[in-house]
Each structure stands twice: as C-alpha cells, then as structure tokens.
Amino acid sequence: MEENMKIEIESAAQYISMTVEEAKSKFEEICSENSIETSNPVAKGLWRNFVANVRRTQESGTATTDSNDSFYKSAFGFFVSLDAPRDMMAWNRMQAKEEFMRDADKALENGVVAVATQNALGKWVVARTHKGKYEEKVVSTLPAGAEETEDGRFFIPLDSTETYMNGGKNDNYGKPLPAEQMRRSGVFYGSLGIGEMQPYYFSYKNQGGIDFAPNTFEWVHFLCVLGSNGTDIYGAKSLTKESLSLNSEMNPDNELYRNMADFDFEQCLVANFNNHLVPLVEMDRAHIQRQALPSKERFVVTDGTVCNMNMTPTKNGNRIINITDLNAELDYENDSGMTTCWIPSHLTLDFGIGSTVIVVGRTSQRTTDEGVEPTTINVAGILCTTRHGSAVESTQAVEEDFDWF
C-alpha cells in the first residue's frame, strides 16, 4: 500500500468510527472485491466512495441516494422472495467425490480433484492436473475443503470450470473448492438510485447473506452492487447488511422516507410477474412445465386461504401451512384440495387459519412407491392480504408414558 494512501485512510478512519487497522483492512477488502491492486488509482476512488456512503448512512440512519456511476447503489423497494441461505458448493463437492470414488485416476486426470498423500516428514504431497499438465506440490496443511474417504485416502475437490457459459474466465479454476459457500438469493422489486422501479435478481454470499433477512413485501433501503447485465444485484460483504433500514421505521421528515401507503402489491405482481402467476389447481402441471427454466426463474406466485398451520419447526427449521382455493371445484376422490407450503424460519407468520395469503416459491414433487405425491411449495416470500387471527405456537405432542404402571 502506498504511503499517501495510508495517510488518507488514517485521516478518514476517525470520521467513519473505525480504528486505523479496521480501516486499512476494509480498504484491502474493497480492493479484493473489485479484483484490483491497492496501488491502482481506482482503489482510491472506491475508498472515497465507501467513506462517503458510510458518512451519509451515519447522518441519516440509512443508505442514501447515489449517483448513477457510483459503484455501490442505493436500493429502495421490497423483496418479492428471499430464499433461506444455501451452500452453493455442496453439489460440486458431492460430484467431485462421486467421480473420485468411481475412478480416482480419471478424476485426477480431468482436474476434478487433487490427491494428497502424507510423507515420512508429516508433510502433504498434493498432486493435480492443471490445463492438461500434471503437477505436484509439498504443503504443510491441507485446505479446509479436503476430504478423507473411509479407506483412508485424501482428496481435494477442485473448481474444474475453466470458463463460464458467457465466455468469461474463471479465476478460481484449478483451485480448491471452499468447504462451504453460503448464498442467499431472491427477487427484489425496486429502484437503484434515481432509476425506475423494476425486478432484480438478488444474490448475497457468505456471512453477510446469512445475516441479511428482511421480511418479504416490506419496504427497505440498503446498499448493493449492480451486475453488468442490469438485472442482477449483489450484496457487498458486510456493507449491504449494515446499511439495511426499514422505511416504516424512518422519520417521515427524512428525505429518503417514502410514503408507500397507496402502493398495491397485488397489482405490482400482476404487472411485473405475470409469467409466474399460477392458480393452485394448476400447480402440478406448472411444476412439470417449469423444470426446463433456469433455477432463478422457476418460482411461482399463487394465492389461497390458510386451512391448516403447524408452527412446530421441522429439522431444517420449516413451519408448515396448507392453503386451498375456496373458489375451485374439487374431485375429492383424486384431490384433497390442499397445497402444502414449507415456510423457512426467516419469514414471519403473523396470521391465523382463515387468512388469505399470496405465496412465492419453487415447487417440488416427490415420487414414492405409491406413486407421485401432490406438488408442494418451498416458500421464499409471503404476503397476507386478508388477516384472521394470529399464528398459534405449537409444540410436538408427546404421548404419556404408562410403562411404570
């Protein structure tokens, strides 16, 4: 880091409630996020942008409107859906392990894994094939993603994607896959800076994404990064989480506050997400038809009346509600008329049985020995349009033990 940059960081630290060491660490983090060296003149501009955003946030209590050319964009709107965090590397690691167990030599040759063996000195000899060339290296410790098989062999799952589908170069090609990479994704409707409101696909990885959990259909302000395609937005390390503010908690005199009392969520969904609207009675058919779509476009939007609720969380934290279309005619011989919805823990359930709700999520359907089960919905967004009562917390029924008698 150049001396004049160190001086500028030290000078700014006192104004953004950071120690000098914290500020230097943040500067290096910003450079790393943008894949530039700390000596690059652009780094100074990014640092000044960060300081300005933090100071505006401190003064107003939230993110502020930014210029169109700012790296960090000030977003205002609501989340139509927000999935629970998922480990995005789990499938890749599983595939690498399966290939290694099936044919270790071929997996090594294809660059899917690196193989590690321990020598007499306790060091690790790691072998990999990179761009068709066999390589070996001696290291003291293995990366966090290394795995041991039941027969005592060690392998390291590698990122085997050299170029992305859009032709872009993958800088992590040939490197170990992380042991875990949590990511929260969703669909956001709103504006960036002074832009028009529109849908965006949202993605936020690592701890920031885990902690970022606003309610869906609630007006929020936060800072984010706009993707090059203009339709994707990304969380920026801790900045996005720390800049999150609820519009409802903002002072109406604040220049950022927006009176959204007359906004119609249902009309917005019809106007902007018409291709995702599916009646409950069409859910089985929609599940089959939407399998060919990209994952982020596979969500459905539907509505129904709550006819049952189970607030006892399952092993993965889901609560369960069943919804039905009261206007639909049913064939009771073949259809129960109810659709099961799995509600993750970060979504608030503040309504009771008899309420009308709009749910947003991805469909799933199991096939058992008895045949195909009805389609269920993994909910990522929920809006109560007609509220009755409130959710009743329940506990798992425990049978009384009379064995002593």
KOLZALO-799298 format. One line per 8 residues: number of its first residue (from 0); for each residue x, y, z of N, C-alpha, C. Coordinates in steps of 0.1 Angstrom, whole numbers. Layout:
BEGIN
NUM> X Y Z X Y Z X Y Z; ... .
// end
This chain:
BEGIN
0> 8 -12 0 0 0 0 9 12 0; 6 22 -9 14 34 -10 12 43 2; 23 51 5 23 59 17 11 69 17; 9 76 6 -2 86 6 -15 80 8; -17 67 3 -30 60 6 -31 57 20; -21 53 27 -21 50 41 -25 63 49; -20 74 45 -23 87 52 -38 90 50; -43 88 38 -57 91 35 -66 82 43 .
8> -62 69 44 -71 60 52 -70 64 67; -59 67 72 -58 71 86 -66 84 89; -66 93 79 -73 105 81 -88 103 81; -93 93 72 -107 91 71 -113 82 82; -104 74 89 -109 64 98 -117 71 110; -112 82 115 -119 89 126 -133 93 123; -136 95 110 -149 101 106 -159 90 103; -154 77 103 -164 66 100 -164 56 111 .
16> -159 61 123 -160 52 136 -152 39 134; -140 40 128 -132 28 126 -118 31 132; -112 21 137 -98 22 140 -90 22 128; -77 27 128 -69 27 116 -67 13 111; -65 3 119 -63 -10 115 -76 -16 108; -88 -13 113 -100 -17 107 -102 -10 94; -98 3 93 -100 10 80 -91 4 70; -78 1 73 -69 -5 64 -74 -18 59 .
24> -79 -26 68 -85 -39 65 -96 -38 55; -105 -28 58 -117 -25 49 -112 -21 35; -102 -13 34 -97 -8 21 -92 -20 13; -84 -29 20 -79 -41 13 -91 -50 8; -101 -51 17 -113 -59 13 -120 -53 1; -121 -40 0 -127 -34 -11 -119 -36 -24; -106 -36 -23 -98 -38 -35 -99 -53 -39; -100 -62 -29 -101 -76 -32 -114 -79 -39 .
32> -125 -73 -34 -139 -74 -40 -139 -70 -55; -131 -60 -58 -131 -54 -72 -119 -59 -80; -112 -69 -75 -101 -75 -82 -90 -65 -87; -87 -55 -79 -76 -46 -82 -66 -45 -71; -54 -41 -75 -43 -39 -66 -45 -27 -57; -40 -27 -45 -41 -15 -36 -34 -3 -42; -25 -5 -51 -18 7 -57 -25 13 -69; -36 6 -74 -43 11 -85 -50 24 -82 .
40> -49 34 -90 -56 47 -87 -71 46 -85; -77 35 -91 -91 33 -89 -95 30 -75; -85 24 -68 -87 20 -54 -90 32 -45; -84 43 -48 -86 55 -40 -100 60 -42; -105 59 -55 -119 63 -57 -129 54 -50; -127 41 -50 -136 32 -44 -136 35 -29; -124 37 -23 -123 40 -9 -131 53 -5; -129 63 -13 -136 76 -10 -151 74 -12 .
48> -156 66 -21 -170 63 -23 -175 56 -10; -167 46 -5 -171 39 7 -173 48 19; -163 57 21 -163 66 32 -175 75 31; -178 80 19 -189 90 17 -202 83 20; -204 70 16 -216 63 18 -218 60 33; -207 56 40 -208 54 54 -212 67 62; -206 78 58 -209 91 65 -223 95 63; -228 93 50 -242 96 48 -251 87 55 .
56> -247 74 56 -255 65 64 -256 68 79; -245 73 84 -244 77 98 -252 89 101; -253 98 91 -260 110 93 -275 109 92; -279 100 83 -294 98 80 -300 86 87; -291 76 91 -296 64 97 -299 53 86; -296 56 74 -298 46 63 -290 49 51; -292 40 41 -285 43 28 -290 55 22; -282 62 13 -287 74 6 -287 72 -9 .
64> -294 81 -15 -295 81 -30 -281 84 -35; -277 76 -45 -263 77 -51 -264 81 -65; -253 85 -71 -253 89 -85 -253 76 -93; -256 78 -106 -257 66 -115 -244 59 -117; -233 66 -115 -220 60 -118 -213 55 -105; -220 55 -94 -214 50 -81 -213 35 -81; -202 30 -76 -201 15 -75 -211 9 -67; -214 14 -55 -224 10 -46 -237 17 -49 .
72> -248 10 -51 -260 16 -55 -270 16 -42; -277 26 -41 -287 27 -30 -300 22 -35; -305 11 -29 -317 4 -34 -328 8 -24; -340 9 -31 -352 11 -23 -363 2 -30; -370 -6 -21 -381 -14 -27 -384 -25 -17; -389 -36 -22 -392 -48 -13 -388 -61 -20; -386 -71 -12 -383 -84 -17 -396 -92 -20; -397 -96 -32 -408 -105 -35 -406 -119 -30 .
80> -393 -123 -30 -389 -136 -24 -375 -134 -19; -372 -142 -9 -359 -143 -3 -357 -157 3; -348 -165 -4 -346 -178 0 -338 -180 12; -339 -191 19 -330 -194 30 -316 -196 24; -306 -193 32 -292 -195 27 -289 -209 23; -282 -211 12 -279 -225 7 -264 -226 5; -258 -237 8 -244 -240 5 -243 -243 -10; -238 -233 -18 -237 -234 -32 -226 -244 -37 .
88> -217 -248 -28 -207 -257 -32 -210 -271 -29; -221 -274 -22 -224 -288 -18 -225 -297 -29; -232 -293 -40 -234 -302 -52 -221 -304 -59; -213 -294 -61 -200 -296 -67 -191 -305 -60; -191 -304 -46 -182 -313 -38 -187 -327 -39; -200 -329 -39 -206 -342 -40 -202 -349 -53; -203 -341 -64 -200 -346 -77 -185 -350 -78; -176 -342 -72 -162 -345 -72 -159 -357 -64 .
96> -166 -359 -53 -164 -371 -45 -169 -384 -53; -180 -383 -59 -185 -394 -66 -176 -398 -78; -170 -388 -85 -161 -391 -96 -148 -397 -90; -143 -392 -79 -131 -398 -73 -133 -412 -68; -145 -415 -62 -148 -429 -57 -150 -438 -69; -155 -433 -80 -157 -442 -92 -144 -445 -99; -136 -435 -101 -123 -437 -108 -114 -426 -104; -105 -428 -93 -96 -418 -88 -87 -413 -98 .
104> -81 -422 -106 -71 -417 -116 -77 -408 -126; -89 -411 -131 -96 -403 -141 -100 -390 -135; -104 -390 -123 -108 -377 -116 -96 -368 -115; -85 -374 -112 -72 -366 -111 -68 -361 -124; -69 -369 -134 -65 -365 -148 -74 -354 -154; -87 -355 -150 -96 -345 -156 -96 -332 -148; -88 -331 -137 -88 -319 -129 -99 -317 -120; -107 -327 -117 -118 -326 -108 -114 -326 -94 .
112> -103 -333 -90 -98 -334 -77 -83 -333 -77; -77 -329 -66 -63 -331 -63 -62 -342 -53; -51 -350 -54 -49 -361 -45 -38 -358 -35; -40 -361 -22 -30 -358 -12 -25 -370 -5; -12 -372 -3 -6 -383 4 4 -377 14; 5 -383 26 14 -377 36 27 -385 36; 38 -377 36 52 -383 35 57 -386 49; 69 -392 50 75 -396 62 78 -384 72 .
120> 79 -372 66 81 -360 74 68 -353 79; 57 -359 76 44 -354 80 39 -343 71; 46 -341 60 41 -331 50 32 -338 41; 24 -329 33 15 -334 24 20 -332 9; 20 -343 2 23 -342 -13 10 -341 -20; 7 -330 -26 -5 -328 -33 -3 -328 -48; -10 -336 -55 -9 -338 -70 -22 -333 -76; -21 -326 -88 -33 -322 -95 -29 -322 -110 .
128> -39 -322 -119 -37 -320 -133 -43 -306 -137; -35 -297 -141 -40 -283 -144 -37 -280 -159; -48 -278 -166 -47 -275 -181 -39 -286 -188; -41 -298 -184 -35 -310 -190 -21 -313 -186; -16 -305 -176 -2 -307 -171 -3 -313 -157; 4 -324 -154 5 -330 -141 14 -322 -132; 10 -318 -120 18 -310 -111 18 -316 -97; 29 -314 -89 30 -318 -75 35 -307 -67 .
136> 30 -307 -54 35 -296 -45 35 -302 -31; 45 -298 -23 45 -302 -9 40 -291 0; 30 -294 8 25 -284 17 24 -289 31; 23 -280 41 23 -284 55 9 -288 59; -1 -281 54 -15 -284 58 -24 -284 45; -35 -291 46 -45 -292 35 -55 -281 37; -61 -277 25 -72 -267 26 -84 -272 33; -93 -263 37 -104 -267 45 -114 -276 38 .
144> -113 -276 25 -123 -284 17 -118 -299 15; -106 -302 20 -101 -316 18 -110 -326 25; -111 -338 19 -119 -348 25 -111 -362 26; -115 -370 35 -109 -383 37 -120 -394 34; -116 -404 26 -125 -414 24 -125 -425 35; -134 -434 35 -134 -444 45 -122 -453 45; -116 -454 33 -104 -463 32 -91 -455 34; -92 -443 39 -80 -435 43 -74 -427 32 .
152> -80 -426 21 -74 -417 10 -79 -403 12; -70 -393 8 -73 -379 9 -74 -373 -5; -85 -365 -7 -86 -358 -20 -92 -344 -17; -89 -335 -27 -94 -321 -25 -102 -318 -37; -115 -315 -36 -124 -311 -47 -119 -298 -53; -118 -297 -66 -113 -285 -73 -124 -279 -81; -122 -266 -84 -131 -259 -93 -126 -262 -107; -134 -270 -114 -130 -276 -127 -136 -268 -139 .
160> -142 -257 -136 -148 -248 -147 -138 -238 -151; -132 -240 -163 -122 -231 -168 -128 -217 -173; -139 -218 -180 -146 -206 -185 -161 -208 -182; -167 -196 -179 -182 -196 -177 -189 -197 -190; -202 -200 -189 -211 -202 -201 -211 -189 -210; -209 -177 -203 -208 -165 -211 -195 -162 -217; -185 -171 -215 -172 -169 -221 -162 -163 -211; -167 -159 -200 -158 -152 -190 -148 -162 -184 .
168> -136 -157 -180 -126 -166 -174 -129 -168 -160; -127 -180 -155 -129 -183 -141 -116 -183 -134; -114 -173 -125 -101 -171 -118 -98 -181 -108; -109 -189 -104 -107 -199 -94 -105 -213 -100; -103 -213 -113 -101 -226 -120 -89 -233 -115; -91 -246 -111 -79 -254 -106 -77 -252 -91; -84 -243 -84 -82 -240 -70 -92 -249 -62; -89 -252 -49 -98 -260 -41 -111 -253 -39 .
176> -122 -261 -40 -135 -256 -37 -136 -253 -22; -142 -242 -18 -143 -239 -4 -151 -250 3; -148 -252 16 -156 -262 24 -171 -259 24; -174 -246 24 -188 -241 24 -188 -228 18; -198 -225 10 -201 -212 5 -216 -209 5; -220 -202 16 -234 -200 18 -238 -188 9; -250 -189 3 -255 -178 -5 -270 -177 -3; -275 -165 -2 -289 -162 -1 -293 -155 -14 .
184> -304 -160 -20 -308 -154 -33 -323 -150 -32; -327 -142 -41 -341 -138 -41 -345 -129 -52; -357 -124 -52 -362 -115 -62 -366 -102 -55; -360 -91 -60 -362 -77 -54 -369 -69 -65; -379 -61 -60 -386 -52 -69 -384 -38 -63; -377 -29 -71 -375 -16 -65 -366 -7 -75; -360 3 -70 -352 12 -78 -338 13 -72; -329 16 -81 -315 18 -77 -312 33 -79 .
192> -308 40 -69 -305 54 -71 -318 62 -75; -317 69 -86 -328 76 -91 -335 69 -103; -332 56 -104 -338 48 -115 -352 44 -113; -358 39 -123 -372 34 -123 -373 21 -115; -385 18 -109 -387 5 -103 -388 -6 -113; -381 -17 -109 -382 -29 -118 -377 -41 -110; -380 -53 -115 -375 -65 -108 -360 -67 -110; -353 -72 -99 -339 -76 -100 -338 -90 -93 .
200> -328 -97 -98 -324 -110 -91 -313 -106 -81; -315 -111 -69 -306 -107 -58 -298 -119 -54; -285 -116 -51 -276 -127 -46 -267 -121 -36; -265 -128 -24 -256 -123 -13 -250 -135 -7; -236 -136 -7 -230 -148 -3 -223 -146 11; -218 -157 17 -211 -157 29 -219 -152 41; -212 -147 52 -219 -144 64 -229 -133 62; -225 -123 54 -235 -112 51 -248 -117 46 .
208> -248 -127 37 -260 -132 32 -268 -140 42; -261 -147 51 -268 -154 62 -275 -145 71; -269 -134 74 -275 -124 84 -285 -115 78; -285 -114 65 -294 -104 58 -308 -111 56; -318 -107 64 -331 -114 64 -343 -105 66; -345 -95 58 -357 -87 59 -369 -95 55; -381 -91 61 -393 -97 56 -396 -94 42; -402 -103 35 -407 -100 21 -419 -91 22 .
216> -421 -83 11 -431 -74 9 -431 -63 21; -419 -59 24 -417 -48 34 -407 -39 28; -410 -26 28 -402 -16 21 -389 -14 29; -378 -15 21 -365 -14 27 -355 -5 19; -345 0 26 -334 7 19 -321 -1 22; -312 -2 13 -299 -8 15 -289 -5 3; -276 -7 6 -266 -6 -5 -263 -19 -11; -261 -19 -24 -258 -31 -31 -249 -28 -43 .
224> -246 -38 -51 -238 -37 -63 -246 -42 -75; -246 -34 -86 -254 -37 -98 -245 -46 -107; -251 -57 -111 -244 -66 -121 -243 -59 -135; -234 -64 -143 -232 -58 -156 -243 -60 -165; -252 -70 -163 -263 -73 -171 -275 -63 -168; -275 -56 -157 -285 -46 -154 -297 -52 -147; -297 -66 -146 -309 -72 -139 -305 -80 -126; -292 -80 -123 -288 -87 -111 -282 -77 -101 .
232> -285 -79 -88 -278 -71 -78 -272 -80 -68; -261 -75 -62 -254 -84 -53 -251 -77 -39; -251 -85 -29 -247 -79 -16 -232 -77 -15; -228 -67 -8 -214 -63 -8 -208 -66 6; -202 -77 9 -197 -81 22 -206 -77 33; -201 -69 43 -210 -66 54 -217 -53 52; -214 -45 41 -219 -32 38 -234 -33 36; -239 -43 28 -253 -44 25 -261 -47 37 .
240> -257 -56 45 -264 -60 58 -264 -47 67; -253 -41 69 -252 -30 78 -260 -17 74; -262 -16 61 -270 -5 55 -285 -7 55; -289 -19 58 -304 -22 57 -312 -14 67; -322 -7 62 -331 0 71 -345 -1 66; -355 -2 75 -369 -3 72 -375 11 69; -382 12 58 -388 25 55 -398 29 66; -405 19 72 -415 21 82 -410 27 95 .
248> -397 25 97 -390 30 110 -383 43 108; -384 48 96 -377 61 92 -386 73 96; -380 83 100 -387 96 103 -392 101 90; -405 104 89 -412 110 77 -405 122 72; -398 129 81 -391 142 76 -378 139 69; -373 126 70 -361 122 64 -363 123 49; -353 128 41 -355 130 27 -356 117 20; -352 106 26 -352 93 20 -366 85 22 .
256> -373 90 32 -386 83 35 -395 84 23; -403 74 21 -413 73 10 -426 69 16; -436 76 13 -450 72 17 -455 62 7; -456 49 10 -460 39 1 -474 33 5; -481 41 13 -494 36 18 -504 32 7; -503 39 -5 -512 36 -16 -507 26 -26; -495 20 -23 -490 10 -32 -498 -3 -32; -501 -9 -43 -508 -21 -44 -499 -32 -48 .
264> -496 -41 -38 -486 -52 -41 -492 -62 -51; -505 -64 -50 -511 -74 -59 -511 -69 -74; -514 -56 -76 -513 -51 -89 -499 -52 -95; -489 -49 -86 -475 -49 -89 -471 -63 -94; -475 -74 -87 -472 -87 -90 -478 -91 -104; -491 -87 -106 -497 -90 -119 -490 -83 -131; -486 -70 -128 -479 -63 -139 -465 -67 -142; -458 -72 -132 -444 -74 -134 -440 -89 -133 .
272> -449 -98 -128 -445 -112 -127 -457 -121 -132; -463 -116 -143 -474 -123 -149 -471 -137 -153; -459 -139 -158 -455 -153 -163 -453 -163 -151; -453 -158 -139 -451 -166 -128 -464 -169 -120; -475 -163 -124 -487 -165 -117 -493 -178 -121; -496 -186 -111 -501 -200 -113 -513 -202 -103; -525 -206 -107 -535 -209 -98 -532 -223 -90; -537 -224 -78 -534 -236 -71 -537 -249 -78 .
280> -549 -249 -85 -554 -261 -92 -545 -264 -104; -536 -255 -108 -527 -258 -119 -513 -261 -115; -511 -263 -102 -497 -264 -97 -490 -276 -101; -496 -288 -102 -490 -300 -107 -485 -298 -121; -493 -293 -130 -489 -291 -144 -478 -280 -145; -479 -270 -137 -469 -259 -137 -455 -265 -133; -455 -274 -123 -443 -279 -118 -435 -286 -129; -442 -294 -137 -436 -301 -148 -431 -292 -159 .
288> -439 -282 -163 -436 -272 -173 -424 -263 -170; -422 -260 -158 -412 -251 -154 -398 -257 -151; -397 -270 -152 -384 -276 -149 -373 -273 -159; -377 -269 -171 -366 -265 -181 -361 -251 -179; -368 -243 -171 -364 -229 -169 -351 -228 -160; -343 -218 -161 -332 -215 -152 -337 -215 -138; -329 -219 -128 -333 -220 -114 -339 -207 -109; -333 -196 -112 -338 -183 -106 -351 -179 -112 .
296> -355 -184 -124 -368 -181 -130 -379 -191 -127; -376 -201 -119 -385 -212 -117 -396 -209 -107; -396 -198 -100 -405 -195 -90 -420 -193 -95; -429 -196 -86 -443 -194 -89 -449 -184 -79; -460 -177 -83 -467 -168 -74 -482 -173 -74; -487 -176 -63 -501 -181 -62 -507 -176 -49; -520 -179 -48 -527 -174 -36 -537 -185 -31; -541 -183 -19 -551 -193 -13 -555 -189 1 .
304> -564 -197 6 -568 -195 20 -562 -205 29; -557 -200 41 -550 -209 50 -560 -218 57; -558 -231 56 -568 -240 62 -562 -249 73; -548 -248 74 -542 -255 85 -528 -249 87; -523 -250 99 -509 -245 103 -503 -254 113; -490 -256 110 -482 -264 120 -469 -256 123; -469 -249 134 -458 -240 137 -446 -247 144; -447 -260 146 -435 -267 151 -425 -269 140 .
312> -413 -264 141 -403 -264 130 -399 -279 127; -397 -281 114 -391 -294 110 -376 -294 113; -369 -304 110 -354 -305 113 -347 -293 106; -351 -289 94 -344 -278 88 -350 -264 91; -359 -264 101 -365 -251 105 -378 -246 98; -383 -254 89 -395 -250 82 -408 -252 91; -417 -242 90 -431 -244 95 -439 -248 83; -451 -253 86 -460 -258 75 -473 -251 76 .
320> -478 -246 64 -492 -242 63 -498 -249 51; -510 -251 51 -518 -257 40 -527 -246 35; -528 -244 22 -537 -234 16 -546 -241 6; -557 -235 4 -567 -241 -6 -574 -229 -14; -579 -233 -25 -586 -223 -33 -601 -225 -31; -607 -217 -23 -621 -218 -20 -631 -217 -31; -626 -212 -43 -635 -210 -54 -634 -221 -64; -624 -231 -62 -622 -242 -71 -631 -254 -67 .
328> -636 -260 -78 -644 -273 -76 -634 -284 -75; -637 -293 -65 -627 -304 -63 -633 -318 -66; -624 -326 -71 -627 -340 -72 -621 -347 -60; -629 -349 -50 -624 -354 -37 -618 -368 -38; -622 -376 -48 -616 -389 -50 -601 -388 -53; -597 -378 -61 -583 -377 -65 -576 -365 -60; -582 -356 -53 -576 -343 -49 -581 -339 -35; -571 -336 -26 -575 -332 -13 -579 -317 -13 .
336> -575 -310 -23 -578 -296 -24 -568 -287 -16; -558 -293 -10 -549 -285 -2 -535 -286 -8; -528 -275 -7 -514 -274 -11 -505 -271 1; -495 -280 3 -486 -278 14 -475 -268 11; -473 -259 20 -463 -248 18 -453 -249 30; -440 -250 26 -429 -251 36 -424 -237 38; -425 -232 51 -421 -218 54 -408 -217 61; -397 -212 56 -384 -211 63 -385 -202 75 .
344> -376 -203 84 -376 -197 97 -375 -181 96; -369 -176 85 -367 -162 84 -379 -154 80; -389 -161 75 -402 -154 72 -412 -154 83; -418 -142 85 -427 -140 97 -441 -145 93; -446 -153 102 -460 -157 101 -469 -150 112; -476 -140 108 -483 -132 118 -498 -132 115; -503 -144 110 -517 -145 107 -522 -159 111; -535 -162 111 -540 -174 115 -548 -181 105 .
352> -554 -193 108 -563 -200 99 -574 -192 94; -577 -193 81 -588 -185 75 -583 -172 68; -570 -169 70 -564 -158 63 -562 -161 49; -562 -151 40 -558 -152 26 -544 -147 24; -536 -155 17 -522 -152 15 -518 -154 1; -507 -146 -3 -500 -148 -16 -487 -154 -12; -483 -165 -18 -470 -172 -16 -462 -172 -28; -449 -170 -27 -439 -171 -38 -429 -181 -34 .
360> -426 -190 -44 -416 -201 -41 -415 -210 -53; -407 -220 -50 -404 -230 -61 -412 -243 -57; -417 -249 -67 -425 -262 -65 -415 -274 -64; -420 -284 -57 -413 -297 -56 -423 -308 -56; -419 -320 -60 -428 -331 -61 -421 -344 -59; -425 -352 -49 -418 -365 -46 -425 -376 -53; -417 -386 -57 -422 -399 -62 -419 -410 -53; -429 -417 -48 -427 -428 -38 -431 -441 -45 .
368> -431 -452 -37 -435 -465 -42 -450 -464 -45; -457 -455 -38 -472 -454 -40 -475 -446 -52; -465 -439 -58 -468 -430 -69 -463 -416 -67; -468 -407 -75 -464 -393 -75 -473 -386 -64; -466 -379 -55 -473 -371 -45 -477 -358 -50; -487 -351 -44 -491 -337 -48 -479 -328 -47; -479 -318 -56 -469 -308 -56 -469 -299 -43; -458 -296 -37 -457 -287 -26 -449 -275 -30 .
376> -449 -265 -22 -442 -252 -25 -432 -249 -14; -419 -247 -18 -409 -242 -9 -409 -227 -9; -416 -221 1 -419 -207 1 -407 -198 3; -405 -188 -5 -395 -178 -3 -400 -164 -1; -414 -162 -2 -420 -149 0 -434 -151 4; -440 -143 13 -454 -145 17 -460 -131 21; -472 -129 16 -479 -117 19 -493 -120 23; -497 -116 34 -511 -118 39 -520 -107 34 .
384> -530 -110 26 -539 -100 21 -552 -98 29; -556 -109 35 -568 -108 45 -564 -115 57; -563 -108 68 -558 -114 81 -569 -119 90; -568 -131 95 -577 -136 105 -569 -142 116; -571 -137 128 -564 -143 140 -549 -141 139; -542 -150 146 -527 -150 145 -522 -164 146; -510 -166 143 -504 -179 143 -503 -184 157; -506 -196 160 -505 -202 173 -493 -211 174 .
392> -484 -207 183 -472 -216 185 -476 -229 191; -471 -240 185 -475 -253 190 -463 -261 193; -464 -271 201 -453 -280 204 -457 -294 200; -446 -302 198 -449 -316 193 -456 -324 204; -466 -331 200 -474 -339 210 -465 -350 215; -465 -352 228 -457 -363 234 -467 -372 242; -466 -385 238 -475 -395 244 -471 -397 259; -481 -398 267 -478 -401 281 -473 -415 283 .
400> -463 -416 292 -456 -429 294 -462 -436 306; -469 -448 304 -475 -455 315 -468 -468 317; -455 -469 312 -448 -482 313 -445 -485 328; -444 -475 336 -441 -477 350 -453 -484 358; -465 -483 352 -477 -487 360 -478 -503 359 .
// end
